[in-house]
Amino acid sequence: YIHPTADVRQAVKRILDSKTFDNGTICASEQSIVVERAMEAAVTAELRAQGAWLLDEGEREKLSRFILRPNGTMNPAIVGRSVEALARLAGLDKVPPAARVLVAREDGVGKGHPYSSEKLGLILAYYVEPDEESVLRRCVEILEWEGAGHTFSIHAQDESVVKRFAAAVPASRVLVNTPAALGGIG
């Protein structure tokens, strides 16, 4: 979660550094970015500025069919692959060679929402919620789908927000203002 009090440039840097560490194979690395609608423009601009490729709807659909196997488990072909390899395998022809990660808008969690699942590769889901309460509900929902008891990461300067989220999310490890892959494994 990137809270409105976060340093957006630094938060995005940490998230992308984390997700690209070992090509996203660390299970504690970020799987999703969740923001409030008021933060969407700033976070989107910063993602682009730091080398994330935000998929258009057609690209999102193509890659979504490649993330999971027909039985609903993660497709091993995405694990640890470069963005270039992922784009080639999914038939995405506009992704620039310099892209660091692929980012797809998502609006749901669970079956039928492949971006909400764990992706041990250079793919991030991007959720935009109306307000902080909706963000908290979405974070809990994501964790309950494929991460309960695992890791939650928050970028915020407001300690009361950090404490509120830490008390509410079903995670054994809550990381604050740090790249999750590195904070999760030390």
Backbone bond lengths (Angstrom), bond angles and torsions (degrees), N, CA, C in turn:
res aa  C-N    CA-C-N  psi(-1)  N-CA   C-N-CA  omega(-1)  CA-C   N-CA-C  phi
1 Y - - - 1.452 - - 1.513 108.48 -
2 I 1.333 115.97 130.60 1.460 121.09 173.12 1.528 106.70 -105.92
3 H 1.317 116.06 105.68 1.459 123.81 -177.71 1.532 109.70 -78.89
4 P 1.323 118.09 154.74 1.466 120.50 178.34 1.524 115.31 -57.58
5 T 1.333 118.42 -21.80 1.473 119.17 178.24 1.528 112.58 -85.49
6 A 1.317 117.35 -2.81 1.471 120.65 -177.97 1.528 110.91 -73.54
7 D 1.308 115.09 153.57 1.458 121.84 167.83 1.534 104.74 -78.64
8 V 1.326 117.74 102.55 1.465 122.21 -171.37 1.525 111.44 -60.18
9 R 1.311 117.58 -44.67 1.461 119.88 179.96 1.524 110.90 -58.31
10 Q 1.319 116.02 -46.64 1.463 120.91 -179.14 1.528 111.50 -68.50
11 A 1.330 117.67 -39.80 1.467 121.16 179.33 1.528 110.42 -62.21
12 V 1.323 117.15 -46.79 1.468 120.58 179.58 1.526 110.07 -64.20
13 K 1.317 117.28 -41.14 1.471 119.88 177.60 1.524 110.43 -58.47
14 R 1.314 116.18 -46.84 1.464 119.93 -179.44 1.527 111.53 -62.53
15 I 1.322 116.57 -42.91 1.462 120.47 -179.64 1.531 110.42 -64.06
16 L 1.316 117.25 -47.01 1.468 119.48 -178.80 1.526 111.59 -69.29
17 D 1.313 117.78 -38.11 1.473 119.92 175.99 1.531 109.99 -61.75
18 S 1.318 116.41 -39.95 1.454 121.30 179.95 1.524 111.43 -67.42
19 K 1.327 115.85 -49.51 1.461 119.68 -175.91 1.527 111.34 -66.69
20 T 1.315 117.78 -31.51 1.470 120.03 -179.14 1.524 112.82 -85.95
21 F 1.335 117.73 -12.42 1.455 120.16 175.90 1.524 108.23 -63.23
22 D 1.293 117.07 123.33 1.462 123.29 -179.28 1.533 112.05 55.29
23 N 1.347 115.12 35.13 1.472 122.90 178.09 1.527 113.43 51.57
24 G 1.326 115.84 36.59 1.458 120.36 172.62 1.515 115.85 77.64
25 T 1.334 117.96 13.52 1.468 119.56 -175.96 1.533 113.82 -83.04
26 I 1.314 117.93 -9.27 1.466 120.61 178.56 1.529 107.96 -75.64
27 C 1.307 117.71 122.52 1.473 120.87 -175.44 1.524 112.36 -63.79
28 A 1.326 118.08 -22.36 1.464 120.72 178.20 1.525 112.37 -82.80
29 S 1.327 117.62 -5.49 1.468 118.42 179.28 1.520 110.27 -68.33
30 E 1.301 116.16 158.59 1.453 121.94 -178.32 1.528 110.59 -59.95
31 Q 1.308 115.27 139.02 1.467 121.97 174.81 1.526 110.39 -108.91
32 S 1.315 115.95 -24.91 1.462 121.93 -177.12 1.519 109.82 -145.18
33 I 1.321 114.52 153.28 1.458 122.24 169.20 1.522 105.68 -114.62
34 V 1.332 116.19 131.14 1.457 120.69 179.83 1.527 107.68 -125.08
35 V 1.331 115.51 129.78 1.466 120.92 -179.75 1.516 109.89 -137.77
36 E 1.322 115.00 160.27 1.456 121.35 170.87 1.525 108.02 -80.20
37 R 1.327 116.19 151.11 1.465 121.14 -178.17 1.532 111.95 -52.04
38 A 1.319 117.94 -36.89 1.466 121.39 -179.47 1.533 112.07 -63.41
39 M 1.322 117.32 -20.33 1.468 122.23 -178.86 1.529 112.67 -97.11
40 E 1.317 117.55 -9.18 1.459 121.88 -171.96 1.529 113.13 -55.35
41 A 1.310 118.90 -50.63 1.462 121.34 -176.33 1.525 111.23 -61.77
42 A 1.313 116.73 -45.84 1.469 120.08 -178.03 1.526 111.40 -66.50
43 V 1.319 117.61 -43.31 1.465 121.12 -178.95 1.534 110.07 -68.71
44 T 1.315 117.33 -42.63 1.466 121.04 178.74 1.523 110.74 -60.66
45 A 1.319 116.80 -46.50 1.466 120.81 179.14 1.525 111.04 -61.14
46 E 1.326 116.62 -41.41 1.468 120.08 -179.18 1.518 111.36 -70.14
47 L 1.321 118.31 -38.41 1.464 120.32 175.40 1.524 110.06 -57.48
48 R 1.320 116.23 -48.40 1.475 120.20 179.10 1.528 111.21 -61.53
49 A 1.331 116.44 -44.11 1.470 120.74 -178.09 1.522 112.00 -62.13
50 Q 1.341 116.76 -29.03 1.460 120.38 -177.54 1.532 113.10 -100.08
51 G 1.322 116.86 14.06 1.456 119.71 169.84 1.515 117.27 98.15
52 A 1.325 118.38 8.21 1.464 119.75 175.08 1.527 108.79 -77.87
53 W 1.319 116.50 143.72 1.463 120.96 174.70 1.521 107.29 -104.32
54 L 1.340 115.90 113.46 1.460 120.76 177.75 1.520 108.42 -86.71
55 L 1.302 115.07 115.96 1.452 121.43 -175.67 1.525 111.31 -67.43
56 D 1.330 115.76 138.64 1.456 118.14 170.89 1.530 107.80 -78.31
57 E 1.315 117.64 177.67 1.467 120.28 -173.50 1.530 111.93 -62.38
58 G 1.324 117.45 -39.96 1.466 120.19 178.84 1.519 112.09 -65.14
59 E 1.324 116.21 -43.61 1.469 120.69 178.00 1.524 110.65 -65.30
60 R 1.313 115.32 -40.62 1.468 120.66 179.22 1.529 110.00 -58.62
61 E 1.317 116.02 -44.99 1.460 120.92 -179.59 1.530 111.43 -64.74
62 K 1.325 117.02 -44.45 1.477 120.46 179.82 1.525 110.94 -60.63
63 L 1.329 116.63 -49.34 1.460 119.80 -177.98 1.525 111.10 -67.43
64 S 1.335 117.31 -33.31 1.469 119.65 -178.70 1.524 111.56 -61.45
65 R 1.321 117.09 -31.04 1.470 120.53 179.34 1.523 111.73 -76.20
66 F 1.320 117.39 -10.97 1.461 122.69 -175.60 1.529 112.93 -103.25
67 I 1.339 118.20 -20.66 1.465 122.49 -174.29 1.525 112.70 -66.11
68 L 1.324 115.73 -44.08 1.459 120.93 -177.30 1.518 110.68 -112.90
69 R 1.328 115.79 151.85 1.470 121.01 173.34 1.529 107.95 -80.89
70 P 1.323 117.88 166.28 1.471 120.44 -179.13 1.530 113.57 -55.52
71 N 1.331 118.28 -27.09 1.463 119.83 -179.89 1.540 112.40 -83.83
72 G 1.341 117.29 2.60 1.458 121.98 176.37 1.509 115.38 91.18
73 T 1.325 117.75 -1.41 1.465 119.97 177.87 1.530 110.13 -89.07
74 M 1.336 115.60 159.46 1.452 120.79 -179.24 1.529 110.46 -59.94
75 N 1.313 114.96 135.88 1.454 121.31 177.12 1.535 108.14 -72.50
76 P 1.323 119.27 117.03 1.466 120.18 -178.59 1.527 112.92 -62.94
77 A 1.314 118.11 -16.32 1.468 121.05 179.73 1.526 112.30 -69.04
78 I 1.350 118.88 -16.87 1.464 120.19 179.17 1.523 112.02 -89.37
79 V 1.307 117.68 -17.74 1.465 121.72 -171.10 1.526 111.37 -66.03
80 G 1.327 115.14 119.26 1.448 121.56 174.32 1.515 116.02 68.28
81 R 1.315 117.70 10.76 1.465 120.84 -178.29 1.524 110.68 -82.02
82 S 1.307 116.77 152.17 1.461 121.78 176.67 1.523 109.88 -68.84
83 V 1.319 116.86 162.07 1.462 120.90 175.50 1.521 109.49 -59.77
84 E 1.323 116.48 -41.27 1.465 120.86 179.58 1.532 110.65 -58.73
85 A 1.322 117.22 -44.91 1.465 120.98 179.92 1.524 110.76 -66.86
86 L 1.325 117.87 -42.30 1.464 121.14 178.32 1.522 110.78 -60.65
87 A 1.330 115.58 -44.59 1.465 120.07 -179.68 1.526 110.73 -62.41
88 R 1.302 115.39 -43.46 1.473 119.69 -179.74 1.534 110.49 -64.05
89 L 1.323 117.11 -47.23 1.459 121.40 -178.62 1.535 112.61 -63.02
90 A 1.328 116.67 -34.77 1.465 120.90 -178.17 1.528 112.43 -91.02
91 G 1.327 117.54 -3.99 1.460 120.43 179.54 1.517 114.03 76.54
92 L 1.327 116.91 32.44 1.470 121.66 178.07 1.525 108.05 -95.17
93 D 1.313 117.68 110.40 1.459 119.63 -172.67 1.523 115.16 -100.11
94 K 1.343 118.80 -2.79 1.467 120.77 -179.48 1.531 113.31 -100.71
95 V 1.312 117.59 -5.98 1.467 120.54 -176.01 1.527 109.24 -70.28
96 P 1.336 117.61 122.55 1.465 120.06 -178.52 1.536 111.62 -71.30
97 P 1.319 116.62 150.53 1.462 120.25 -179.33 1.529 113.92 -59.22
98 A 1.321 117.37 -25.58 1.464 120.79 -177.88 1.529 113.14 -84.95
99 A 1.317 118.99 -2.13 1.463 120.82 -178.54 1.526 110.24 -61.22
100 R 1.330 116.31 135.20 1.463 121.33 -177.90 1.519 112.76 -90.28
101 V 1.327 116.91 -39.51 1.467 122.55 179.79 1.526 108.40 -145.84
102 L 1.334 115.21 160.43 1.455 121.72 174.20 1.529 107.35 -104.57
103 V 1.326 116.40 129.74 1.459 121.51 -176.32 1.527 108.54 -121.48
104 A 1.326 116.57 127.25 1.456 121.77 -178.24 1.517 111.23 -122.89
105 R 1.323 116.64 131.77 1.458 120.36 174.00 1.522 108.67 -64.05
106 E 1.319 114.95 139.90 1.464 121.29 178.13 1.518 107.11 -137.15
107 D 1.325 116.29 147.45 1.461 119.64 -179.80 1.524 112.94 -128.87
108 G 1.315 116.67 5.77 1.453 119.43 179.63 1.514 111.28 -146.13
109 V 1.316 114.57 175.26 1.466 121.38 -179.04 1.519 108.26 -135.60
110 G 1.324 115.88 138.87 1.451 120.53 174.40 1.513 112.39 107.29
111 K 1.307 114.93 -161.88 1.462 121.34 -178.61 1.532 109.60 -55.72
112 G 1.312 115.64 133.49 1.457 120.15 -177.61 1.518 113.55 90.17
113 H 1.319 116.72 -2.34 1.471 122.49 178.93 1.534 107.90 -129.72
114 P 1.336 117.58 75.06 1.463 120.04 -172.16 1.524 114.63 -60.60
115 Y 1.317 117.40 -26.10 1.465 118.49 179.75 1.529 111.83 -71.83
116 S 1.326 117.74 -15.18 1.466 120.38 178.41 1.522 112.03 -81.15
117 S 1.311 116.82 -9.59 1.462 121.51 179.60 1.525 110.90 -85.30
118 E 1.328 115.72 165.80 1.458 120.25 176.06 1.520 109.13 -64.56
119 K 1.329 114.72 134.30 1.459 121.53 -179.88 1.528 107.43 -128.61
120 L 1.295 117.65 101.24 1.470 120.89 -178.40 1.521 109.04 -85.33
121 G 1.309 114.00 57.07 1.459 122.30 -179.79 1.511 108.25 -158.59
122 L 1.304 115.89 -170.53 1.464 122.02 -172.20 1.525 112.05 -88.41
123 I 1.324 115.61 53.65 1.460 123.50 -178.81 1.524 108.68 -130.58
124 L 1.329 116.35 131.56 1.461 122.10 177.24 1.522 110.18 -125.19
125 A 1.316 116.88 138.82 1.458 121.86 168.54 1.526 107.35 -82.51
126 Y 1.327 115.93 151.04 1.464 121.46 -179.46 1.527 108.26 -131.73
127 Y 1.330 115.62 110.93 1.453 122.65 -179.59 1.522 109.60 -106.93
128 V 1.321 116.50 134.86 1.458 122.52 174.42 1.523 107.00 -120.30
129 E 1.323 115.57 119.19 1.462 122.01 -175.84 1.531 109.74 -114.98
130 P 1.345 116.99 155.43 1.468 119.40 -174.70 1.531 115.32 -66.27
131 D 1.332 117.92 -32.06 1.466 119.96 -174.64 1.529 109.66 -157.73
132 E 1.329 115.06 176.35 1.467 120.68 -176.14 1.528 112.55 -62.07
133 E 1.314 117.13 -39.00 1.464 119.74 179.42 1.530 110.59 -63.21
134 S 1.310 117.29 -40.71 1.466 121.71 177.28 1.518 111.00 -66.09
135 V 1.322 116.66 -36.76 1.467 120.83 176.69 1.523 109.53 -61.37
136 L 1.320 116.68 -46.99 1.466 120.49 -179.56 1.531 110.75 -59.85
137 R 1.326 117.01 -45.70 1.463 119.94 177.73 1.527 111.43 -60.31
138 R 1.322 116.90 -41.92 1.465 120.80 -179.54 1.527 110.53 -66.04
139 C 1.317 117.64 -42.00 1.470 120.49 179.37 1.529 110.64 -62.31
140 V 1.309 117.28 -42.72 1.461 121.03 177.52 1.525 109.57 -63.08
141 E 1.322 117.12 -44.50 1.466 121.67 -179.94 1.537 111.11 -60.37
142 I 1.319 116.96 -44.78 1.467 120.88 179.08 1.522 110.22 -61.41
143 L 1.322 116.62 -47.58 1.465 120.34 -179.44 1.522 111.54 -63.53
144 E 1.309 117.68 -40.16 1.460 119.68 179.37 1.524 111.98 -67.42
145 W 1.324 117.97 -26.79 1.464 121.08 179.31 1.533 110.85 -70.38
146 E 1.326 118.08 -52.21 1.463 119.00 -175.45 1.516 112.97 -147.27
147 G 1.309 117.70 37.04 1.449 116.77 -178.77 1.517 115.03 -164.60
148 A 1.314 117.95 10.21 1.464 119.90 -179.06 1.526 109.60 -56.08
149 G 1.317 114.84 130.42 1.452 120.47 -179.87 1.515 113.32 87.23
150 H 1.330 117.71 0.57 1.470 120.55 -175.50 1.523 110.99 -100.77
151 T 1.322 118.88 -112.91 1.456 123.16 -168.22 1.526 111.71 -129.05
152 F 1.329 115.66 138.12 1.458 122.71 172.76 1.517 107.52 -129.37
153 S 1.328 116.14 137.83 1.458 121.07 -179.35 1.525 109.61 -122.86
154 I 1.314 116.09 136.15 1.465 121.51 178.78 1.524 109.37 -131.95
155 H 1.311 114.87 140.87 1.466 121.86 175.15 1.515 106.25 -116.83
156 A 1.340 116.35 110.21 1.464 121.94 -176.67 1.519 109.59 -162.86
157 Q 1.320 115.53 152.66 1.455 120.98 174.51 1.530 111.33 -103.72
158 D 1.324 116.88 -10.75 1.463 122.24 -178.83 1.527 108.78 -88.03
159 E 1.321 116.21 106.69 1.465 121.44 -175.83 1.523 112.69 -62.32
160 S 1.327 117.43 -31.82 1.468 119.28 179.48 1.531 110.70 -67.39
161 V 1.316 118.02 -34.85 1.465 121.63 176.61 1.523 109.71 -67.38
162 V 1.311 116.62 -44.36 1.465 120.95 179.08 1.530 109.47 -58.44
163 K 1.322 117.20 -47.37 1.470 120.67 -179.19 1.525 111.32 -63.88
164 R 1.323 117.33 -40.34 1.467 121.15 -179.87 1.522 110.60 -62.69
165 F 1.335 117.27 -47.28 1.459 120.75 180.00 1.524 110.83 -66.94
166 A 1.317 116.77 -42.54 1.472 120.22 -179.31 1.527 111.03 -59.71
167 A 1.309 116.83 -35.81 1.468 120.53 -179.84 1.527 111.97 -75.88
168 A 1.322 117.88 -22.10 1.463 120.67 -172.81 1.529 115.14 -100.73
169 V 1.317 118.17 -26.29 1.468 119.04 -174.99 1.531 111.23 -83.64
170 P 1.332 116.22 144.42 1.468 120.33 179.45 1.529 111.46 -84.17
171 A 1.334 115.38 67.35 1.461 121.09 -179.03 1.519 109.55 -132.30
172 S 1.323 115.71 144.58 1.461 119.62 177.82 1.522 111.55 -86.23
173 R 1.324 115.53 -16.50 1.464 120.96 -177.29 1.523 107.81 -131.85
174 V 1.337 116.86 118.94 1.458 122.55 176.91 1.522 106.84 -114.04
175 L 1.317 114.86 119.54 1.459 121.61 -177.29 1.519 109.38 -106.40
176 V 1.324 116.35 136.63 1.458 121.36 -175.04 1.529 109.35 -122.11
177 N 1.326 115.43 121.96 1.469 122.53 175.28 1.532 112.41 52.98
178 T 1.304 115.62 47.71 1.458 119.84 179.96 1.535 109.42 -148.77
179 P 1.322 118.41 152.90 1.456 119.60 173.02 1.533 108.98 -63.73
180 A 1.317 117.72 124.99 1.470 120.15 -172.89 1.519 113.18 -63.45
181 A 1.317 118.13 -39.18 1.463 118.67 -178.98 1.523 110.30 -60.36
182 L 1.318 116.65 -44.14 1.466 120.38 -177.37 1.527 110.70 -77.92
183 G 1.323 118.01 -38.05 1.456 120.83 176.03 1.505 112.29 -66.60
184 G 1.330 115.84 -30.85 1.460 120.73 -178.60 1.511 114.30 -78.14
185 I 1.340 116.89 -30.82 1.472 118.69 -177.15 1.522 112.77 -110.59
186 G 1.338 116.58 -7.72 1.459 119.74 178.20 1.504 113.40 83.45
